[in-house]
Amino acid sequence: MRSRRSDLGLIIAACTLTIGVAPGVGMSCARAQSQPVPGSPSLPLLAPAIANGVQDRITYQHGIEFVTIGAAGNAPWQGNGTPGDIVVGRGSVNYEYRIGRYEVTTSQWVAFMNAAFDRPADDRLPFLQPPGAGFWGGVATTPTVPGGARWTVPAGSEHRGVGDISWRMAAMYCNWLTNDQSTARSAFLNGAYDVSTFGYLPNTSIFTDQLTHSPGAKFWIPTWDEWIKAAHYDPGKNNGQGQTPGGYWLQPISQDGLIAYGPPGLPINPATGALDVGPSGVLAQANAGYTDQFGTNPFTVPLGAYALQAQSPWGLLDAAGGTNEWLEETVLFFGAPTGRNFLGSAWRSSLGNARAGDLLPGSGLGGDWPDLALYNNGFRIAAAVPTPQSGGLIFTAACWSFRRARRRTAGGPTRTTTLLLASRALDLRTALRTTLEDKSRGTGGGRSASPSWDRL
């Protein structure tokens, strides 16, 4: 068994070296642009994305590869009869926007961390912390400023994904991009989200963070509808719902059937998640739904390693697998905001959790407290579309509006009751935070999934 696991590791390594690194993407500030620059896809597009004209919708900005999501005013998901499907009515976006083709990469996060931490010790920024060593590819190096901290990216780690990112850290990254990657302290504290609002009501778990990105923000954390559309909606698909053309795939990789979860390059039986070299096996499609059984480390699989097997209808990579991706959507606890939602499956997760995270119709979203950074949490960036006439940015009021989660029950508790419940939840929040942070920085096991607080 040991020799077979070694053989599998060699196969995985070969596949990773072949298709795992996207040239010209994820570079640091050397390639940063204050305005989007049209370009070609870093990795080949699959048929659905080509049919949707994605090859003409690629731009690069600040070292990030974006795709412009069109089909403004698309119909929302109408459901397929799944009981308790809270996604019904979601996914419609009446404006064009851009979204990262990849989750945030190690190269991109190292550039951000260096800008934030390579400064005097008395100029530290709030809410930021570097990821654990196993959950990105950054390696500590000598800072340029006494008292600062700095990281470098070893060759081959440029396109590794990044976990251990809290929602607030993601919001500050959006601020930094909106301010053209300035190293000024103020560039991290406002622009898309006002960091001065970040906090909790006294003795409660109710947070006070700005709920949605500011008017004028150039970059932000995707809304629930924006993420669903970019991952599942296909303008060229007719799914029998009277949308001709236009429909939704059940999985975020342009298919309805089960996803084959496993290391890149291995034949996997989608029904069992096991290695299958027979006719039921297909090449793995997502970095999720497995732990150690294949003799590889999921955290070291680069983003884009499944590009030839799995893409969203808009060419997004790793919408399934990689990390759970933060949304701007708010978790409501008896009507009060206590967390932020995320979507998608995550590396080193169980097969069941991976399937629940990726399937479009569902009964709930994952969620975590906005200041909690865990190994399975990351994100991809949403951005405004520049006007061709002036290079300015188009903003639509719809993308600023606060989208409240649907009430599960009629009526609701009073403010006094809500504060009392939130206060009682604070002890649970504090204890669970300590436990989860210890696990996420342990031997790599961590927890299999984040709690879905919207179900409380």
Phi, psi and omega in degrees: 000322182295318181293325179294320178297324178294319178298317179298321179298322178294319178299315181298315181299319180296317180295321180297317180293331184283313188236001189280338185252124180267113183295137174083005180242150177076018178285160183278202188299345181299332181253010185294142176232137177283339176237148180298143178240122178299147180200184179262156177300138180290328175233150186303144175275148174271172190305313181301318180293322177296317180297332179271007175073024183297332181301338178259008185241016181267131173226158176239136178205132181054037178074012181247135175271119180249152168238137178276125180268116182261217181053048180302139180081019179301154178291148177283169174295128183263354180090163177229021179093001179294124180299139176069025183284103181279357180277345179304130181089357180256168176100351179274130178227124188261024177213160173277147177209167176250155178214147181297135177290334178242158163295165178302132184264168177301316180301317181293320182286327175298317178301319179292313180299319179295318178296326184276326189254338182277069183209164182305150183300331180276007179240029180296145178266146182285157169072357183260142173209146178288151177295158172298153188303329183275354190247017169196182182256004182288145179231134182297142177219183184286128178288161177269348182239131176305131181087355181270184177220149184208154180226157175232168183244111177297151178303133181095348180255002186304323187253018173291147176289174182228123172253194180062033180249122175279166178298320182294324176295318177298320179296321179291328174296319177298319176302313183298318177293317180301328179265026175056039173060032176295148176269000177298142181305319183297336182293338180268343192258352178197168182135304173250320181223134181277107184294336179296344178274350186288123179170190179228148171297145184306131175061028177223173173255017177276121183269160183248008184301146172309129190283320182228162184293155186286148169303133182096351177296136177273333182223147180202170174283132186301145171285166178303312181296319180297319182292315180300316181296314182293330184268328190239334188276132180237112181300338182261006184259136172251110183258020176079013180259017181083008179259100183230108353274177175117124179191180185244135169274144181290332179250153183278026179229031176063041174207162178261332184287172182301146178274142174272104182268130178168177178297148183299138176092350181265141175283125185235140172277113184300331183286328185248341184075012183259160174299134184212105179271003179273192184294342180275352182273139174231154180300137183308145186242349184203144180271072180197172173074015176210161180237271185245359191293343181257003178073027178228161180261113181302331184289343182262357178289122184288152173298142182090000182292343181251019188300329182276351181246334190209123174213153173287169179300345178254010177086009177296141179252142177061030169295332167256128180089178187082242177244159164299136186254122180300145172242165174282345183301144185256135172281127180253128176249102187054043176086354182251142182285122180234350182199179176237145182273162171216164179226165177091159178276164184233155176300153180052050177241165176288160179299319180296317179293323178297314180297317180295326182286335186260333184291131184299302180288132182199172183253002180185166177248153170288155180201151177216163173296146188292341181260005184266121180252116181233159188301333185265006182252125175215202181190169167234160190265141167255153185209160178283158179262126179287145175284139181292336184284314190241351185077001177286186185243140177269130175231139181242135184302331182299329183279355177262341189291148180276123181261104182282143175293151183288140176290134178277338182229158178287151179069204179176163182285164176286167178300322180297315179297318180299314180296322180295314179297318180294324178295318178293331178284345184296319179299318177298316181300314182295315181293317182290324178303312182298315180298314184290322178295321178296318181293317185293339178252021179273226185276004179111352181288307179058201177256158185280334180198154178280152180291145177262091187288345179289353179265356180292000000 
